């Protein structure tokens, strides 16, 4: 079995790789925007000592999108390719369930940690959308958590992991930032999700279309 603690003959905690990480530049603005969108969605973070790292994971159906993210952040990971996780039972036993990769710890991720993880768990701070979400971020959030509805124009952003108050704040700030008309609705009578109405289809399409990965275009509202 491959030992993932070594790369190119050096242990990942060796002085060789620690010095290498110091030569890696901070994230450029477009990757910051993308990471903010992914953190609103499926990405998660960990802190090791004083610096942070990010984990990205997608189900097997979204492999193309995950590999695209991997190539975007490849400079910030020791992995040569994404890891696979397989089904352990059921009709798909032994088949790939998901793909994932993690960045290494780096100070460039600390500002994102402070935005989302200052309490040690993912949370939404007031003005996060207003001050930090770009159109590109919105596209990646929707690629992660968006679900086009049966009319092919309205869309739900699945925000089940957030509190009702956080979801309400996200909805209000989306409306203020992008002139949308989102509202918070119940999902399965338990959770709260963000509903973007069909009347916003053209506006939403124009906001995010140029940033969508082709494999995720099925989430774009039809105009």
MOPE-V26450 format. One record per helix or strand of 2 or more residues. SS is the DSSP state (H for helix, E for strand). FROM is the first residue (numbers start at 0). TO is the last residue. If there is no record, write none. Layout:
BEGIN
ss = {SS SS}
from = {FROM FROM}
to = {TO TO}
END
This chain:
BEGIN
ss = {E E H H E E H H E E H H H E E H E E H H}
from = {5 9 14 28 43 50 59 73 82 95 106 127 134 145 154 163 182 190 197 213}
to = {6 10 21 39 47 58 71 75 85 101 115 131 144 147 156 177 186 195 210 218}
END
